[in-house]
Amino acid sequence: MPTTSNYINFVYVNLGFIAQIAVMMYFKSILEIKANWPQYRCNPTYWIFSDNISQDFNYCIQNTQMNMMGYLLQPMNYLLSSVSNMGSGFNNSVNNIRTMLSFVRDFVTNIIQSVFGVFLNLIIEFQKMIISIKDMVGKMIGIVVTIMYVLDGSIKTMNSAWAGPTGQVVRAIGSCFDPKTRIQTINANGNDIIYEMENIPLGAQLKDGGKVFSIMKIANFKKEYLYEIPNAGELNKQTGQLDSIFVTGGHFIFDTKLNSWIQIKEYKEAIARFDLIPEYFSCLITTNRHILIGTKLFWDWEDDELTNTGIIMYNI
């Protein structure tokens, strides 16, 4: 049966085990604290386990100040944040102003470009108009020059036609005699024979020596009246007086007073007879270009030699 000493020994043994377990748990806790020292270093309760209390104290003080500085500097941070926000707002306002100015500049630039574009288009259109007008003037000048050359050619053609047979026919219409005009000829025997002009034979010799080689009969379409030269023709044996000579105003006669060839209408001895308008005229072409009737010397049909230059008075 156990004795009291046995119970005491049992108690001591259990206490020893408990002490051993407690020591083991203590050292285990110390090892855990050492392993997690950063977590416990600022707790004064664990400073007994610190390897360098001064260093840990300074570290904890610094961390405490760092943690407290956030709260201490909140007013300053708020002020700085407000100032920063104000600066940011001012910067945004300046940027907005710059954006507006850029928009205005671009808008004004577009307007100016549009205005200049309109003026440029107007200038281009004016240039086109000027070029068109210049081209039109050039064409008009070309047309005028062409017309001038055509007119010049036409004038030269008409002058050539007037100087040729066509002109002679036209001039002859107003440069002829009354078909009944009597004219003296000389036959082969030297005898005088008087013929009416429309009946004179070809080859007949006039008293001035010229010979007839053509007799003209011209219709009086223009209703040309005659001029009368009284008592200037051939001697009429029945009346014993000189015949009157009836001739158109455009025919040429030699004026002995002026010593020049002039037209009948300019001849002072000629009298216009508006009542004498024959249906046709007669005229001659002679070898010497003269027709001598009575005392008056006339030019023959081909009086273009007197009219080509436009002068109606010539010396014989």
C-alpha positions as CSV (number, residue, x, y, z in Angstrom):
1,M,0.0,0.0,0.0
2,P,1.5,3.4,-1.0
3,T,2.8,5.5,1.6
4,T,2.9,9.2,2.1
5,S,6.4,9.5,0.7
6,N,5.2,7.7,-2.3
7,Y,2.5,10.3,-2.8
8,I,5.0,13.1,-2.3
9,N,7.4,11.6,-4.8
10,F,4.5,11.1,-7.2
11,V,3.7,14.8,-6.8
12,Y,7.3,15.8,-7.3
13,V,7.6,13.7,-10.3
14,N,4.4,15.2,-11.8
15,L,5.6,18.7,-10.9
16,G,8.9,17.9,-12.6
17,F,7.0,16.8,-15.7
18,I,4.8,19.9,-15.5
19,A,7.9,22.1,-15.1
20,Q,9.6,20.4,-18.0
21,I,6.5,20.9,-20.2
22,A,6.2,24.5,-19.1
23,V,9.9,25.2,-19.8
24,M,9.5,23.6,-23.2
25,M,6.4,25.6,-23.9
26,Y,8.3,28.8,-22.7
27,F,11.2,28.2,-25.0
28,K,8.9,27.3,-27.8
29,S,7.1,30.6,-27.3
30,I,10.4,32.5,-27.2
31,L,11.4,30.8,-30.5
32,E,8.0,31.8,-32.0
33,I,8.4,35.4,-30.8
34,K,11.9,35.5,-32.2
35,A,10.7,34.1,-35.5
36,N,8.0,36.8,-35.7
37,W,9.9,39.5,-34.0
38,P,8.8,42.3,-36.4
39,Q,5.3,41.7,-35.2
40,Y,6.2,41.9,-31.5
41,R,9.1,44.3,-31.5
42,C,7.1,47.4,-30.8
43,N,5.2,45.7,-27.9
44,P,6.9,46.7,-24.6
45,T,5.8,43.4,-23.1
46,Y,8.1,41.5,-25.4
47,W,11.1,43.8,-25.1
48,I,12.7,41.4,-22.6
49,F,13.3,39.1,-25.6
50,S,14.9,41.9,-27.7
51,D,18.5,41.5,-28.8
52,N,18.9,45.3,-29.1
53,I,16.3,47.3,-27.1
54,S,17.7,50.7,-28.2
55,Q,17.5,49.9,-31.9
56,D,14.0,48.3,-31.5
57,F,12.9,51.4,-29.6
58,N,14.1,53.8,-32.2
59,Y,12.5,51.7,-34.9
60,C,9.2,51.6,-33.1
61,I,9.3,55.4,-32.4
62,Q,10.0,56.1,-36.2
63,N,7.1,53.7,-37.2
64,T,4.8,55.4,-34.7
65,Q,5.8,58.9,-36.1
66,M,5.3,57.6,-39.7
67,N,1.9,56.3,-38.8
68,M,1.0,59.5,-37.0
69,M,2.3,61.8,-39.7
70,G,-0.5,60.8,-42.1
71,Y,-3.0,62.1,-39.6
72,L,-0.9,65.1,-38.7
73,L,-0.4,66.1,-42.3
74,Q,-4.0,65.7,-43.4
75,P,-4.8,69.4,-43.2
76,M,-1.6,70.2,-45.2
77,N,-2.4,67.5,-47.7
78,Y,-6.0,68.9,-48.0
79,L,-4.6,72.4,-48.6
80,L,-2.1,71.1,-51.1
81,S,-4.8,69.0,-52.8
82,S,-7.1,72.1,-53.0
83,V,-4.3,74.2,-54.5
84,S,-3.5,71.3,-56.9
85,N,-7.1,71.1,-57.9
86,M,-7.3,74.9,-58.4
87,G,-4.1,74.7,-60.5
88,S,-5.6,71.8,-62.5
89,G,-8.8,73.7,-62.9
90,F,-6.9,76.8,-64.1
91,N,-4.8,74.6,-66.4
92,N,-8.0,73.1,-67.8
93,S,-9.5,76.6,-68.2
94,V,-6.4,77.8,-70.0
95,N,-6.5,74.7,-72.2
96,N,-10.2,75.4,-72.9
97,I,-9.4,79.0,-73.9
98,R,-6.6,77.7,-76.1
99,T,-9.0,75.3,-77.7
100,M,-11.6,78.0,-78.2
101,L,-8.9,80.3,-79.7
102,S,-7.8,77.4,-82.0
103,F,-11.4,76.9,-83.0
104,V,-11.8,80.6,-83.7
105,R,-8.5,80.7,-85.6
106,D,-9.5,77.7,-87.7
107,F,-13.0,79.2,-88.3
108,V,-11.6,82.6,-89.4
109,T,-9.0,80.8,-91.5
110,N,-11.7,78.8,-93.3
111,I,-13.7,82.0,-93.9
112,I,-10.7,83.8,-95.3
113,Q,-9.8,80.8,-97.4
114,S,-13.4,80.7,-98.7
115,V,-13.4,84.4,-99.4
116,F,-10.1,84.1,-101.2
117,G,-11.4,81.1,-103.0
118,V,-14.4,83.1,-104.2
119,F,-12.1,86.0,-105.4
120,L,-9.8,83.5,-107.0
121,N,-12.7,81.9,-108.9
122,L,-13.9,85.4,-109.9
123,I,-10.4,86.2,-111.2
124,I,-10.3,82.9,-113.1
125,E,-13.7,83.6,-114.6
126,F,-12.6,87.2,-115.5
127,Q,-9.5,85.7,-117.1
128,K,-11.6,83.3,-119.1
129,M,-13.9,86.2,-120.1
130,I,-10.8,88.2,-121.2
131,I,-9.4,85.3,-123.1
132,S,-12.8,84.7,-124.7
133,I,-13.1,88.4,-125.6
134,K,-9.5,88.4,-127.0
135,D,-10.3,85.3,-129.0
136,M,-13.5,86.9,-130.2
137,V,-11.7,90.1,-131.2
138,G,-9.1,88.1,-133.0
139,K,-11.8,86.2,-134.9
140,M,-13.6,89.5,-135.6
141,I,-10.3,91.0,-136.9
142,G,-9.8,87.9,-139.0
143,I,-13.4,88.2,-140.3
144,V,-12.9,91.9,-141.0
145,V,-9.6,91.3,-142.8
146,T,-11.2,88.5,-144.8
147,I,-14.1,90.8,-145.7
148,M,-11.6,93.5,-146.7
149,Y,-9.7,91.0,-148.9
150,V,-13.0,89.8,-150.3
151,L,-14.1,93.4,-151.0
152,D,-10.7,94.2,-152.4
153,G,-10.9,91.1,-154.7
154,S,-14.5,92.0,-155.6
155,I,-13.5,95.6,-156.4
156,K,-10.5,94.4,-158.5
157,T,-12.8,91.9,-160.2
158,M,-15.4,94.6,-160.9
159,N,-12.7,96.9,-162.2
160,S,-11.4,94.1,-164.4
161,A,-14.9,93.4,-165.6
162,W,-15.5,97.1,-166.1
163,A,-12.3,97.4,-168.2
164,G,-13.3,94.3,-170.3
165,P,-16.1,93.6,-172.7
166,T,-18.8,93.4,-169.9
167,G,-18.0,97.0,-168.8
168,Q,-17.9,98.1,-172.4
169,V,-21.4,96.8,-172.9
170,V,-22.7,98.5,-169.7
171,R,-21.0,101.8,-170.6
172,A,-22.3,101.6,-174.1
173,I,-25.9,101.6,-172.8
174,G,-25.5,105.3,-172.0
175,S,-23.0,106.1,-174.7
176,C,-24.8,105.7,-178.0
177,F,-26.7,107.5,-180.8
178,D,-30.2,107.7,-182.1
179,P,-30.4,104.9,-184.7
180,K,-31.7,107.4,-187.3
181,T,-28.6,109.6,-186.9
182,R,-27.3,110.3,-190.4
183,I,-23.5,109.8,-191.1
184,Q,-21.5,110.5,-194.2
185,T,-19.3,107.8,-195.8
186,I,-17.0,107.7,-198.8
187,N,-17.3,104.8,-201.3
188,A,-14.5,103.2,-203.4
189,N,-15.1,105.8,-206.1
190,G,-14.6,108.7,-203.7
191,N,-18.3,109.6,-203.7
192,D,-20.1,110.7,-200.6
193,I,-22.9,108.5,-199.4
194,I,-25.0,109.2,-196.3
195,Y,-26.5,106.3,-194.2
196,E,-28.5,106.2,-191.1
197,M,-26.3,104.8,-188.4
198,E,-28.3,101.6,-187.9
199,N,-28.0,100.8,-191.6
200,I,-24.4,101.7,-192.3
201,P,-22.6,98.7,-194.0
202,L,-19.6,97.1,-192.4
203,G,-16.3,98.2,-193.8
204,A,-17.7,101.6,-194.8
205,Q,-15.1,104.4,-194.7
206,L,-16.0,107.5,-192.8
207,K,-15.0,110.9,-194.1
208,D,-12.2,111.1,-191.5
209,G,-10.6,108.0,-192.9
210,G,-11.8,105.5,-190.2
211,K,-13.5,102.3,-191.3
212,V,-16.5,100.7,-189.6
213,F,-15.9,97.1,-188.5
214,S,-18.7,96.7,-186.0
215,I,-22.2,98.1,-185.6
216,M,-23.8,97.9,-182.2
217,K,-27.6,97.8,-181.4
218,I,-28.3,98.3,-177.7
219,A,-31.7,98.0,-176.0
220,N,-32.6,101.1,-173.9
221,F,-33.7,99.2,-170.7
222,K,-32.8,102.1,-168.5
223,K,-35.0,104.5,-170.5
224,E,-32.1,106.9,-171.2
225,Y,-33.2,110.1,-172.8
226,L,-31.2,111.8,-175.5
227,Y,-29.3,115.1,-175.9
228,E,-29.7,117.3,-179.0
229,I,-26.8,119.2,-180.6
230,P,-28.7,121.5,-183.1
231,N,-27.4,122.1,-186.6
232,A,-24.2,120.1,-186.1
233,G,-24.8,117.0,-188.2
234,E,-24.8,116.2,-191.9
235,L,-26.3,118.5,-194.5
236,N,-29.9,117.6,-195.3
237,K,-30.3,118.2,-199.1
238,Q,-34.1,118.3,-198.8
239,T,-34.2,121.0,-196.2
240,G,-30.9,122.6,-197.0
241,Q,-30.1,122.7,-193.3
242,L,-27.7,120.7,-191.1
243,D,-29.2,117.8,-189.1
244,S,-29.4,117.8,-185.4
245,I,-27.4,115.1,-183.7
246,F,-29.2,113.1,-181.0
247,V,-26.8,111.2,-178.6
248,T,-26.9,110.0,-175.0
249,G,-25.4,112.1,-172.2
250,G,-22.6,109.6,-171.4
251,H,-21.1,109.7,-174.9
252,F,-17.8,111.5,-175.5
253,I,-17.4,114.5,-177.8
254,F,-14.3,116.5,-178.6
255,D,-14.7,120.1,-177.4
256,T,-12.7,122.4,-179.6
257,K,-12.9,125.2,-177.1
258,L,-11.4,123.1,-174.3
259,N,-9.3,121.0,-176.6
260,S,-10.5,118.0,-174.6
261,W,-12.8,115.0,-174.7
262,I,-15.9,115.6,-172.5
263,Q,-19.2,113.9,-172.0
264,I,-22.3,115.2,-173.9
265,K,-24.0,116.1,-170.7
266,E,-21.1,118.5,-169.9
267,Y,-21.1,119.9,-173.5
268,K,-22.5,123.5,-173.5
269,E,-24.1,123.1,-177.0
270,A,-26.0,120.0,-176.0
271,I,-29.7,120.3,-175.0
272,A,-31.4,117.6,-172.9
273,R,-34.5,116.2,-174.6
274,F,-36.4,114.4,-171.9
275,D,-39.1,113.6,-174.4
276,L,-36.8,111.6,-176.6
277,I,-36.5,108.1,-175.2
278,P,-35.9,105.6,-178.0
279,E,-36.4,101.8,-177.6
280,Y,-32.8,101.1,-178.7
281,F,-29.5,102.9,-179.6
282,S,-26.9,102.4,-182.3
283,C,-23.2,102.9,-182.1
284,L,-20.1,102.1,-184.2
285,I,-16.6,100.6,-183.6
286,T,-14.1,102.2,-186.0
287,T,-10.5,101.6,-186.8
288,N,-9.4,105.0,-185.5
289,R,-11.8,105.1,-182.6
290,H,-13.5,108.2,-183.9
291,I,-16.9,108.9,-185.4
292,L,-17.1,112.2,-187.4
293,I,-20.7,113.4,-187.8
294,G,-21.0,116.7,-189.6
295,T,-18.7,119.1,-187.8
296,K,-18.6,117.2,-184.5
297,L,-16.0,114.5,-183.6
298,F,-17.2,111.7,-181.3
299,W,-15.5,108.8,-179.7
300,D,-16.7,105.4,-180.9
301,W,-18.2,102.5,-178.8
302,E,-14.9,101.6,-177.0
303,D,-14.7,104.7,-174.9
304,D,-13.2,102.7,-172.0
305,E,-9.9,104.3,-172.9
306,L,-11.4,107.6,-171.7
307,T,-13.3,106.3,-168.6
308,N,-10.9,103.7,-167.1
309,T,-9.1,106.2,-165.0
310,G,-12.2,108.0,-163.9
311,I,-11.3,111.2,-165.7
312,I,-13.8,112.4,-168.3
313,M,-11.6,115.1,-169.9
314,Y,-8.7,114.2,-172.2
315,N,-6.6,116.1,-174.7
316,I,-6.7,114.9,-178.2
